[in-house]
Amino acid sequence: MSPRYRPALLAAAALLLGAFVAPASAAASTAASGPITAVAYQIGVSHDGYSGDTSIVAPLTHQWSRNFGGAVSYPLISGGAVFVTVANSGSTSGTKLYALTQSTGATIWSKPISGTYNWSNAAFDAGQVFVVNSDGLLKSFNATTGELDWSVQLPGQYSFSSPPTASNGVVYVGGAGDGGTLYAVSESSGQVLWTQPVANGDESSPALNGTSVFVSYACGLTYSFARTTGAQQWFHNGPCEGGGGKTPVVSGGSVYMRDPINGNEILNAKTGKQTGTFAAGPAPAFDGQVGLFLNQGTLTAVTDGTTQWSFAGDGGLDSAPIVVDSTVYVGSSSGELYGLAVSTGKQVWSTNVGSGIVAPNEQGGPPLTGLGAGQGLLVVPAGDRLAAYSG
């Protein structure tokens, strides 16, 4: 699951092979104000790290904590429950999916997720939790009961490290191994609706806007496909091709693509043309026109290319930031969690969650980490620990 770099092999030519296309349900636009639930990595399907939940207002109160004995993923929050995947303790294979009650963190149900590695990640939509393991086994569970709805082995690839994204009846998943593949899968049946070849399928959770699905890989290779048909809309090429990728973020008509080889670029979401650059390690978050970028331990707020403020905290900031209403939250490797006013950068709250907050590892390994917020709860994975705070 480590990056694989090699000379360019005319990746764009692979797209001439086309893809099997079948009908899918019509897509709806993502709400501009952001979800009040957390349904994917970085809260929403655009991965922009924004929650419009006005009930989460700093200063926050510690609600509960759990220690699972294994690395904990980013949380999904919906229907009175928090969902996480957890790496099996003392093993390099397999994970477990947990549904926890929002009020106390007690286990509602749990399900073992097999796998060659102890990686799996999940997405939520319409009362279902979708989990893909490192081997490409995609499962759907009833969010209330934990009952298995369906299970399907995604074809053609053998290495999966990209968290799924689900919306409007379709689950989008990336797979790698023999080249790469983007899959669109029916939420109701597990049927593969369409596929598209990509270079290279690793570690890029598909990002959605109202019409398109975006994925981004090493060397700046970024793709846009139509959500309903899988038709390629544009391809942003780069000087090479290789293994690895990072989740793109969609905000304000732009796609924010991160590439440690050639630098981070801002692309026009309709055309794929580069419109700018930005500095960030983890995925940035957005509150309207304000972008929140964490780079080398410093969180910076930027509007129209102008820096508004910067914050370094205790020198260990490492989590991808998220914005809840008008407050940005960011975690430190020391375990300190900070809340800052988006408009001024003034610290409005902080606490120590009791364990170091682990930076998101987008190069494979245990489940991907990240903060989550929704339905009155801010949820923070910190190593083997999960802590929840309410307003």
Helices and strands as residue ranges (DSSP letters): E 5-6, H 11-14, G 15-17, E 50-51, E 61-67, E 76-78, E 81-87, E 95-101, E 107-113, E 120-125, E 128-133, E 137-142, E 148-153, E 165-167, E 170-176, E 180-186, E 192-197, E 207-208, E 212-217, G 218-220, E 221-226, E 232-236, E 241-242, E 249-251, E 254-257, E 265-268, E 274-277, E 285-287, E 290-295, E 298-303, E 306-311, E 322-324, E 327-331, E 336-341, E 347-352, E 372-374, E 377-382, E 385-390
